[in-house]
């Protein structure tokens, strides 16, 4: 039974909320972040991507970068301003992207629950990214970007959230990318009731934010020894998360683009591919169902269908991304470790198949693969089995915004 408790959130004013809220640090590079934050001194990208206010090309892990994040954070707190709620609350958060609507709850998740697997994972973390997030959090003394959780649907939680959403929201705005964001501050008594309902579920599952969660566990581990009166109830034992019911989530495909054919001619590559797959020219660019994938090569789209029955494979091996990795990327294209290989790039599905065509047509890439999205059910099954998904298996949209609510410690 995981802990998900009310906390003293730090929020922007109603007037500044739309300016403060920013996309997560890990979905944009430095150049993209600079463009998004241009002309907006309150954008939270100045905190999550502080290098945009420093000399171009600076090493992102230098001491000065973390110091700049802290300085920018303090400036936004003072000038936006951001204020800490006097009472502890949960906060309901609704996102609208076209027909996709998802409504969840901001709360304080337990770093102990993460360590003891009541918050289940499906990805490995990278040491360098853990180090970066831990240092960022410890420098700011705040969790400013939420981990994105899901949980198996619960009718009682749904009903209480619906009651709260009938009330007037605190924030309600549409971001420049067209995504709507609405936030409700839940009163203290109702927050406690909602927290008790969450305590009755079996597990949280990390949808996105494995490095944020891992950094929270390390923050707890590093903070406790410095406090001679440590009890386990301190704010540094908890971290910011937003939890959404599984049925409401939307996963987009995570597509692949490969720089070369590993020394093969196009004909030799197609011959090797055809040993295990049926390959036919296609008039469509995205898979219509799971179990197949589309391939873009030399200005043509192909449907690629396994000649073998993938459904009899293990829970990991039967994933489309695993079938591609185990039968194409590794044995034919030489990409043994997609986590570290420089030969492959992963393209979020929000960019569409036109991005794959653009990459290959540019000549910088030789071939691209359009994937069918992994399902939330598969994610939960894999996490329940204690297994780890291949890298870049899921791309969730819409993205949660940083800066709407912060959890200080």
C-alpha positions as CSV (number, residue, x, y, z in Angstrom):
1,X,0.0,0.0,0.0
2,X,1.9,3.1,-1.2
3,X,1.9,6.4,0.6
4,X,0.6,9.4,-1.4
5,X,0.1,12.2,0.9
6,X,-0.8,15.9,0.9
7,X,2.1,18.4,1.0
8,X,2.7,22.1,1.1
9,X,2.9,22.8,-2.6
10,X,4.7,25.8,-4.0
11,X,2.7,27.4,-6.8
12,X,2.7,30.4,-9.1
13,X,0.1,33.0,-9.0
14,X,-3.0,32.5,-11.2
15,X,-1.8,35.3,-13.5
16,X,1.7,33.8,-14.0
17,X,0.8,30.0,-14.1
18,X,0.8,29.8,-17.9
19,X,4.2,31.6,-18.2
20,X,5.8,29.5,-15.5
21,X,4.6,26.1,-16.6
22,X,7.1,24.4,-19.0
23,X,7.7,21.1,-20.7
24,X,10.0,18.6,-18.9
25,X,13.7,19.1,-19.2
26,X,14.2,15.7,-20.9
27,X,11.9,16.2,-23.9
28,X,13.8,19.2,-25.4
29,X,17.5,19.9,-26.0
30,X,19.3,23.1,-25.1
31,X,18.5,24.8,-28.4
32,X,14.8,23.9,-28.3
33,X,14.5,25.0,-24.7
34,X,16.1,28.4,-25.5
35,X,13.5,29.0,-28.2
36,X,10.6,28.0,-26.0
37,X,11.8,30.2,-23.1
38,X,12.7,33.2,-25.3
39,X,11.2,36.4,-24.0
40,X,9.7,34.7,-21.0
41,X,11.8,35.3,-17.8
42,X,9.3,33.2,-15.8
43,X,9.5,30.0,-17.9
44,X,10.6,27.1,-15.7
45,X,13.0,26.1,-18.5
46,X,15.3,28.6,-16.9
47,X,15.4,26.3,-13.9
48,X,15.3,22.9,-15.6
49,X,17.5,23.9,-18.5
50,X,19.7,26.7,-17.0
51,X,22.3,26.4,-19.7
52,X,20.0,28.4,-21.9
53,X,21.2,31.5,-19.9
54,X,24.9,30.6,-20.2
55,X,27.5,30.4,-22.9
56,X,26.6,28.1,-25.7
57,X,28.0,24.6,-25.6
58,X,28.8,24.7,-21.8
59,X,29.3,21.3,-20.2
60,X,25.9,20.6,-18.6
61,X,27.4,18.9,-15.6
62,X,29.6,21.8,-14.5
63,X,29.1,23.3,-11.1
64,X,28.2,26.7,-12.6
65,X,25.2,25.1,-14.4
66,X,23.6,23.9,-11.1
67,X,24.4,27.2,-9.4
68,X,22.6,29.0,-12.3
69,X,19.6,26.7,-11.9
70,X,19.4,27.7,-8.2
71,X,19.8,31.4,-9.0
72,X,17.1,31.2,-11.6
73,X,14.8,29.3,-9.3
74,X,15.2,31.9,-6.5
75,X,14.6,34.7,-9.0
76,X,11.3,33.1,-10.3
77,X,10.2,32.4,-6.7
78,X,10.7,36.1,-5.9
79,X,9.4,37.7,-9.0
80,X,6.7,35.5,-10.4
81,X,6.1,34.9,-7.5
82,X,5.8,31.3,-6.3
83,X,4.3,30.9,-2.8
84,X,4.1,27.9,-0.5
85,X,0.7,26.8,0.7
86,X,0.2,27.1,4.4
87,X,-1.8,23.9,4.6
88,X,-0.9,20.5,3.1
89,X,-3.0,19.6,0.0
90,X,-3.3,17.2,-2.9
91,X,-3.8,18.9,-6.3
92,X,-5.9,17.6,-9.1
93,X,-4.4,18.0,-12.6
94,X,-6.2,17.7,-15.9
95,X,-4.6,17.7,-19.3
96,X,-6.4,18.0,-22.6
97,X,-4.7,17.3,-25.9
98,X,-7.4,17.1,-28.7
99,X,-9.7,14.2,-27.8
100,X,-7.2,12.9,-25.2
101,X,-8.2,13.8,-21.6
102,X,-6.5,12.6,-18.5
103,X,-7.1,13.7,-14.9
104,X,-4.7,12.8,-12.1
105,X,-3.5,14.0,-8.8
106,X,-0.3,15.7,-7.6
107,X,0.9,14.2,-4.3
108,X,4.0,13.5,-2.2
109,X,5.1,9.9,-3.0
110,X,7.4,8.0,-0.6
111,X,11.0,7.4,-1.5
112,X,10.9,4.4,0.8
113,X,8.1,3.0,-1.4
114,X,10.3,3.4,-4.4
115,X,13.2,1.6,-2.7
116,X,10.9,-1.2,-1.5
117,X,9.2,-1.6,-4.9
118,X,5.7,-0.5,-3.9
119,X,6.3,2.0,-6.8
120,X,7.1,-0.4,-9.6
121,X,9.6,0.2,-12.4
122,X,9.8,-1.0,-16.0
123,X,13.1,0.7,-17.1
124,X,16.7,0.8,-16.1
125,X,18.2,4.1,-15.1
126,X,21.5,5.5,-16.2
127,X,24.1,6.6,-13.6
128,X,24.9,9.9,-15.3
129,X,21.3,10.9,-15.5
130,X,20.6,9.8,-11.9
131,X,23.6,11.9,-10.8
132,X,22.4,14.9,-12.7
133,X,18.8,14.8,-11.3
134,X,20.0,14.1,-7.8
135,X,22.3,17.1,-7.8
136,X,19.7,19.3,-9.4
137,X,17.2,18.4,-6.7
138,X,19.7,18.7,-3.9
139,X,20.9,22.1,-5.1
140,X,17.3,23.5,-5.4
141,X,16.1,21.6,-2.2
142,X,12.9,21.1,-4.3
143,X,11.3,18.5,-6.5
144,X,10.2,20.7,-9.4
145,X,9.4,18.1,-12.0
146,X,6.9,15.5,-11.2
147,X,7.4,11.7,-11.7
148,X,4.5,10.4,-13.8
149,X,2.7,7.5,-12.1
150,X,-0.2,5.3,-13.2
151,X,-2.4,2.9,-11.1
152,X,-5.1,0.4,-11.8
153,X,-8.4,2.2,-12.0
154,X,-10.3,2.6,-8.8
155,X,-14.0,3.7,-8.8
156,X,-13.8,5.4,-5.4
157,X,-10.8,7.5,-6.4
158,X,-12.6,8.4,-9.7
159,X,-15.7,9.5,-7.9
160,X,-13.9,11.8,-5.5
161,X,-11.9,13.3,-8.3
162,X,-15.0,13.9,-10.3
163,X,-16.6,15.7,-7.3
164,X,-13.6,18.0,-7.0
165,X,-13.5,18.7,-10.7
166,X,-17.0,20.1,-10.5
167,X,-15.7,23.0,-8.5
168,X,-13.9,26.1,-9.8
169,X,-10.3,25.4,-10.7
170,X,-7.3,27.3,-9.5
171,X,-5.6,27.4,-12.9
172,X,-7.0,26.8,-16.3
173,X,-5.0,27.7,-19.4
174,X,-4.0,26.4,-22.9
175,X,-0.2,26.3,-23.5
176,X,1.3,27.5,-26.8
177,X,1.4,23.9,-28.0
178,X,-2.4,23.7,-27.7
179,X,-2.5,21.4,-24.7
180,X,-5.0,22.5,-21.9
181,X,-3.9,22.4,-18.3
182,X,-6.3,22.7,-15.4
183,X,-5.4,22.5,-11.7
184,X,-7.6,22.3,-8.6
185,X,-6.3,22.7,-5.0
186,X,-8.1,20.1,-2.9
187,X,-9.1,21.3,0.5
188,X,-7.2,19.7,3.5
189,X,-10.0,17.4,4.7
190,X,-10.7,16.0,1.2
191,X,-7.0,15.7,0.5
192,X,-6.8,13.4,3.5
193,X,-9.7,11.3,2.3
194,X,-8.2,11.0,-1.2
195,X,-4.8,10.1,0.3
196,X,-6.5,7.3,2.3
197,X,-8.1,5.9,-0.9
198,X,-4.7,5.9,-2.6
199,X,-3.3,4.0,0.4
200,X,-5.7,1.1,-0.4
201,X,-4.4,0.5,-3.9
202,X,-1.7,-2.2,-4.4
203,X,1.0,-0.3,-6.3
204,X,1.9,2.7,-8.3
205,X,3.6,2.1,-11.6
206,X,6.1,4.6,-13.1
207,X,4.9,5.6,-16.5
208,X,7.6,8.2,-17.0
209,X,10.2,9.6,-14.6
210,X,12.4,6.7,-13.6
211,X,15.4,9.0,-13.1
212,X,13.3,11.6,-11.1
213,X,12.2,8.7,-8.8
214,X,15.6,7.3,-8.5
215,X,17.0,10.7,-7.7
216,X,14.4,11.1,-5.0
217,X,15.5,7.9,-3.3
218,X,19.1,9.1,-3.4
219,X,18.1,12.5,-2.1
220,X,16.5,10.8,0.9
221,X,19.6,8.6,1.4
222,X,22.0,11.6,1.2
223,X,19.8,13.9,3.4
224,X,19.1,11.6,6.3
225,X,22.7,11.4,7.7
226,X,22.9,15.2,7.8
227,X,19.9,15.3,10.1
228,X,20.8,14.0,13.6
229,X,17.0,14.0,14.4
230,X,15.9,12.1,11.4
231,X,12.5,10.4,11.9
232,X,11.5,9.4,8.3
233,X,8.7,12.0,8.2
234,X,10.8,14.8,6.8
235,X,9.9,16.3,3.4
236,X,13.1,14.9,1.9
237,X,11.7,11.4,2.3
238,X,9.0,12.3,-0.2
239,X,8.9,13.5,-3.8
240,X,6.6,15.1,-6.3
241,X,4.5,12.8,-8.4
242,X,1.3,13.0,-10.5
243,X,-0.8,9.8,-10.6
244,X,-3.3,9.0,-13.3
245,X,-5.6,6.0,-13.8
246,X,-4.3,3.5,-16.3
247,X,-7.4,3.6,-18.6
248,X,-6.9,7.3,-19.3
249,X,-3.3,7.2,-20.5
250,X,-2.2,7.4,-24.1
251,X,1.1,5.9,-25.3
252,X,2.4,7.0,-28.6
253,X,5.0,4.9,-30.5
254,X,8.7,5.3,-29.9
255,X,10.1,5.1,-33.4
256,X,13.7,4.2,-34.5
257,X,16.0,5.7,-37.0
258,X,19.4,4.1,-37.9
259,X,22.3,5.9,-39.5
260,X,23.7,3.1,-41.7
261,X,23.0,-0.3,-43.0
262,X,26.0,-1.7,-41.2
263,X,28.1,-2.0,-44.4
264,X,25.3,-3.8,-46.3
265,X,24.0,-2.8,-49.7
266,X,20.3,-2.2,-49.8
267,X,19.8,-5.5,-51.6
268,X,21.8,-7.4,-49.1
269,X,20.0,-5.8,-46.2
270,X,16.6,-6.7,-47.7
271,X,17.7,-10.2,-48.3
272,X,18.7,-10.7,-44.7
273,X,15.5,-9.0,-43.4
274,X,13.5,-11.4,-45.6
275,X,14.9,-14.4,-43.9
276,X,12.7,-13.9,-40.9
277,X,10.1,-11.4,-42.1
278,X,7.7,-10.9,-45.0
279,X,8.5,-7.5,-46.5
280,X,6.0,-5.8,-48.8
281,X,5.7,-2.2,-50.1
282,X,3.1,-0.3,-48.2
283,X,0.7,2.6,-48.9
284,X,0.5,3.4,-45.1
285,X,3.2,4.6,-42.8
286,X,2.1,3.5,-39.3
287,X,1.3,-0.1,-38.2
288,X,-2.4,-0.8,-38.1
289,X,-2.0,-3.2,-35.2
290,X,0.6,-4.8,-33.0
291,X,2.9,-7.5,-34.3
292,X,4.1,-5.7,-37.4
293,X,6.1,-2.6,-38.1
294,X,6.6,-0.2,-41.0
295,X,10.0,0.5,-42.5
296,X,11.1,3.6,-44.5
297,X,14.0,2.9,-46.9
298,X,15.1,4.8,-50.0
299,X,11.9,6.8,-50.2
300,X,9.6,3.8,-49.9
301,X,7.5,2.5,-47.1
302,X,7.2,-1.2,-46.3
303,X,5.2,-3.4,-44.1
304,X,7.4,-5.9,-42.2
305,X,5.7,-8.9,-40.7
306,X,7.4,-11.7,-38.7
307,X,7.3,-15.2,-40.3
308,X,7.4,-16.6,-36.8
309,X,4.8,-16.5,-34.0
310,X,6.0,-13.8,-31.6
311,X,3.0,-14.4,-29.3
312,X,4.6,-17.5,-27.8
313,X,7.6,-15.6,-26.7
314,X,8.2,-14.2,-23.2
315,X,6.5,-11.1,-21.9
316,X,9.5,-8.9,-22.9
317,X,10.6,-10.8,-26.1
318,X,7.1,-10.5,-27.6
319,X,7.1,-6.7,-27.5
320,X,7.3,-5.2,-31.0
321,X,10.3,-3.2,-29.9
322,X,12.0,-6.4,-28.7
323,X,11.2,-8.3,-31.9
324,X,12.8,-5.5,-33.9
325,X,15.8,-5.3,-31.6
326,X,16.4,-9.0,-31.4
327,X,15.9,-9.9,-35.1
328,X,16.8,-6.8,-37.0
329,X,18.7,-4.1,-35.1
330,X,21.2,-6.4,-33.4
331,X,21.9,-9.3,-35.8
332,X,21.6,-7.3,-39.1
333,X,22.4,-3.7,-38.2
334,X,24.9,-4.3,-35.5
335,X,23.2,-2.4,-32.7
336,X,23.9,-4.7,-29.8
337,X,23.2,-2.2,-27.1
338,X,20.6,0.5,-28.1
339,X,21.2,2.3,-24.8
340,X,24.7,3.3,-25.8
341,X,24.9,2.9,-29.6
342,X,25.5,6.0,-31.6
343,X,24.1,4.3,-34.7
344,X,20.5,4.6,-33.6
345,X,18.2,7.5,-32.5
346,X,14.8,7.2,-30.9
347,X,12.1,9.5,-32.3
348,X,9.1,10.2,-30.1
349,X,5.8,9.4,-31.8
350,X,4.5,13.0,-31.3
351,X,6.8,13.9,-34.2
352,X,5.0,11.6,-36.6
353,X,6.2,9.6,-39.5
354,X,7.0,12.7,-41.5
355,X,10.0,13.1,-39.2
356,X,11.2,9.7,-40.1
357,X,11.0,10.5,-43.8
358,X,12.8,13.8,-43.2
359,X,15.7,12.0,-41.4
360,X,16.2,9.3,-44.0
361,X,15.7,11.7,-46.9
362,X,18.4,13.9,-45.5
363,X,21.0,11.2,-46.0
364,X,22.1,11.2,-42.4
365,X,20.0,8.1,-41.7
366,X,19.7,5.0,-43.9
367,X,16.5,3.4,-42.6
368,X,13.7,4.2,-40.1
369,X,11.1,2.0,-38.4
370,X,7.6,3.1,-37.5
371,X,6.3,1.2,-34.4
372,X,3.0,0.3,-33.0
373,X,2.7,1.7,-29.5
374,X,3.3,-0.4,-26.4
375,X,0.1,-0.6,-24.3
376,X,-0.4,0.5,-20.7
377,X,-1.4,-3.1,-20.0
378,X,1.9,-4.4,-21.3
379,X,3.7,-1.9,-19.1
380,X,1.9,-3.0,-16.0
381,X,2.3,-6.7,-16.8
382,X,6.1,-6.2,-17.3
383,X,6.4,-4.2,-14.1
384,X,4.4,-6.8,-12.1
385,X,6.7,-9.5,-13.5
386,X,9.7,-7.6,-12.2
387,X,11.0,-7.3,-15.8
388,X,12.6,-4.4,-17.6
389,X,11.4,-3.1,-20.9
390,X,13.8,-2.4,-23.7
391,X,15.0,1.3,-23.8
392,X,12.6,3.8,-25.4
393,X,9.6,1.6,-25.4
394,X,7.0,4.2,-24.4
395,X,6.3,7.8,-25.3
396,X,3.5,9.3,-23.2
397,X,1.5,12.3,-24.4
398,X,0.5,14.9,-23.3
399,X,3.5,15.7,-21.2
400,X,3.1,17.0,-17.6
401,X,4.3,20.5,-17.0
402,X,7.1,21.5,-14.6
403,X,6.6,24.5,-12.3
404,X,2.9,24.2,-11.7
405,X,3.5,22.7,-8.3
406,X,6.8,22.2,-6.5
407,X,7.6,20.0,-3.5
408,X,10.2,21.7,-1.3
409,X,12.2,20.1,1.5
